Amino acid sequence: MLRAQLKDRRIEVTIVEPQPYLTFQPLLAEVAAGSIDPRHVVVPLRTALPDCRVLTARVTKIDHATRTAWVDAAPRGELRLPTEVPYDVLVMAPGSVSRTVPVPGLAEHGMGFATVGEAVALRNHVLEQLDLASSTRDPELRHAALTFVFVGAGYAGVGALAELEDMARTATKGYHNLDPDDLRWILVEAKDRILGEETPELAAHTLAELRERNIDVRLSTTLESAADQLVLLSDGSRFAARTLVWTAGIRPAPVLSLTDLPLDGTGRITCLPTLRIVAPDGTPLPAAWAAGDCAAVPDHTGEPCAPNAQHALAQAKLLAENLAADLAGQPLTAYRSEYPACSTSLGLRRAVAHTRRGTRLTGRRAWWLHRARQLRRLPTRERRIRVLTDWLFGGLFQREVVSLGTIEHPRAEFESGFTPGPGT
Ligand SMILES: Cc1cc2nc3c(=O)[nH]c(=O)nc-3n(C[C@H](O)[C@H](O)[C@H](O)COP(=O)(O)OP(=O)(O)OC[C@H]3O[C@@H](n4cnc5c(N)ncnc54)[C@H](O)[C@@H]3O)c2cc1C
C-alpha cells in the first residue's frame, strides 16, 4: 500500500519481519478446524511486495534520535551480532504478543494461539486426544483427554474454542465409542464478559450461543494452577485436563520498550489521530509513524482504539496516505473509527454478526456475512481466491479430521532406529 502511494518517488522501503510472511490472524481458528489450508492464511512478503527490501529479521533496538534500528537475523534467538540499519522515516507496526502470567504448570502444559504453527499444533493435539480417549481403558485418562480448557475469552479464545468444538463434534462420528456429549469444553474468563474487543451486544449474543452449545463459560474466574495437568480455578473447581489453551489477553510487542519512542501507561506508542507519533508535550516526533495494536490512536471519543484487525487495516491504509501527503507537503487526514461491523465465526455455518447499522444476525446468515467480511479484509487477491477455494471444497466434501501430529517431530521415527532394541 505504502509502496503504491510512493511509487513516483525515489525511495526505498525496508520491511523488517522475523517471518517471511504476514499472518492473517482472524482466520487462524478456521485453520485449526481444518476449513482452510494453513499456507493460505499467510501472505509471502517477497511475492506480495516485490519492490520492497524484505529483511527476515527481528528489530532489537531503535534509536529514533539518531535514526538507527538494530536488527538480528538469527532464527530462533541464536546469538549473533545485530546489524545497524539507518533510516530516514520510521513506521512502527510490530503488533502485540500474548500476555502470560506465572501460573504453576502453565509454561509446561499450556499452548498459545496466535501463529499458524500454534493453530496447526492445536488441531493435531485435539484430534490426538480423541484417538487417545477412544483407545484407552483408563477412565481417568479418557476423561482428562476429553476435557478442553481455554483461558481468555477474546477473539483468539472464543474463535478457537468454537471452531475446534464444532470440528471435534463432527470427528466423534468416526469413533465407535465416542459421543459428542463425552467432550467437555470450558472457557475461563477473568472479566464479567467475553470478547472485550467487541461491542457488549455482540459479546452477550456470542455468550448465549456458546452456552446453548453446552460450552461451560466461567466468567469472573481465573486459572490458579495447571500443575501436573490438574486444572485449579478461582471458583474452587479442580479437574484433570490434557488440553490447556492460553489466550488471556495481549500486551504491546516487547520491542517497544527497547526504543526511545513515547509510550502510554499500557506500553503502546502514543499517536495523534493522523498516526504520527507524539511526544508527551504534544509535539509530533519528526518522521515517525505508528499503526495497529502497538499504537494508542485516539478514536472518536478520545480513548485509544481497541486492538483489532479492523482498526489495524484501516490505520495502515491511512498511514500510507498521510505519509505520502506529508512528503508532498500536503495536509494530513485524521483517523476516524467507524461504528464497528463485527462478527465472530463459531464453527461451520454458525456465527454471530452485527452490521454497521446495528442489525443483529445469527446462524447461517451471520456466517456468510462473516466469511464475506474476512475475505474482503484478507490481503492480496490470490490469497482470497485460495481461501474461497478451500471453503468451496469444504462444502463439497466431509471435513478432514485426521491428526498429522508426527509432522511436529519429523525425526522421531528415524532417531528410534538408533535406539538399541531387544537382542542387539
Ligand atoms: C487468533 C486471533 C484471532 C483474531 N481474530 C480477530 C477477528 O476476528 N477480528 C479482529 O478484528 N481482530 C482479530 N484479532 C486481532 C488482530 O489479528 C490484530 O488486532 C491485528 O493482527 C493487529 O495487526 P498489527 O498489524 O498491529 O499486528 P500483527 O498483525 O500482530 O503484526 C505485527 C507483526 O510485527 C512482527 N514483529 C513483532 N515484533 C517484531 C520485531 N521486534 N521486529 C520485527 N518484526 C516484529 C510480528 O512478527 C508480526 O508479523 C485476532 C487475533 C488473534 C491472535
The ligand as an ORCA input file, in Angstrom:
! r2SCAN-3c Opt
* xyz 0 1
  C      -6.209    -15.934     16.933
  C      -6.580    -14.494     16.710
  C      -7.804    -14.178     16.137
  C      -8.171    -12.852     15.913
  N      -9.395    -12.587     15.347
  C      -9.744    -11.302     15.087
  C     -11.009    -11.012     14.478
  O     -11.808    -11.905     14.208
  N     -11.311     -9.708     14.224
  C     -10.443     -8.678     14.530
  O     -10.766     -7.522     14.270
  N      -9.245     -8.926     15.115
  C      -8.861    -10.218     15.401
  N      -7.660    -10.485     16.002
  C      -6.759     -9.365     16.324
  C      -5.985     -8.954     15.083
  O      -5.406    -10.081     14.459
  C      -4.906     -7.948     15.464
  O      -5.543     -6.863     16.093
  C      -4.165     -7.448     14.224
  O      -3.485     -8.512     13.598
  C      -3.151     -6.366     14.607
  O      -2.449     -6.010     13.463
  P      -0.988     -5.364     13.581
  O      -0.558     -5.122     12.187
  O      -0.989     -4.261     14.539
  O      -0.094     -6.522     14.246
  P       0.210     -8.004     13.755
  O      -0.775     -8.484     12.772
  O       0.397     -8.790     15.014
  O       1.599     -7.861     13.003
  C       2.763     -7.465     13.702
  C       3.967     -8.071     13.021
  O       5.146     -7.493     13.587
  C       6.103     -8.504     13.739
  N       7.048     -8.135     14.818
  C       6.816     -8.149     16.148
  N       7.937     -7.779     16.823
  C       8.875     -7.528     15.882
  C      10.240     -7.112     15.939
  N      10.867     -6.915     17.100
  N      10.915     -6.969     14.774
  C      10.303     -7.172     13.593
  N       9.015     -7.565     13.474
  C       8.303     -7.734     14.610
  C       5.314     -9.757     14.071
  O       6.064    -10.927     13.695
  C       4.058     -9.583     13.237
  O       4.149    -10.215     11.997
  C      -7.272    -11.806     16.258
  C      -6.032    -12.112     16.849
  C      -5.678    -13.444     17.078
  C      -4.340    -13.772     17.704
*
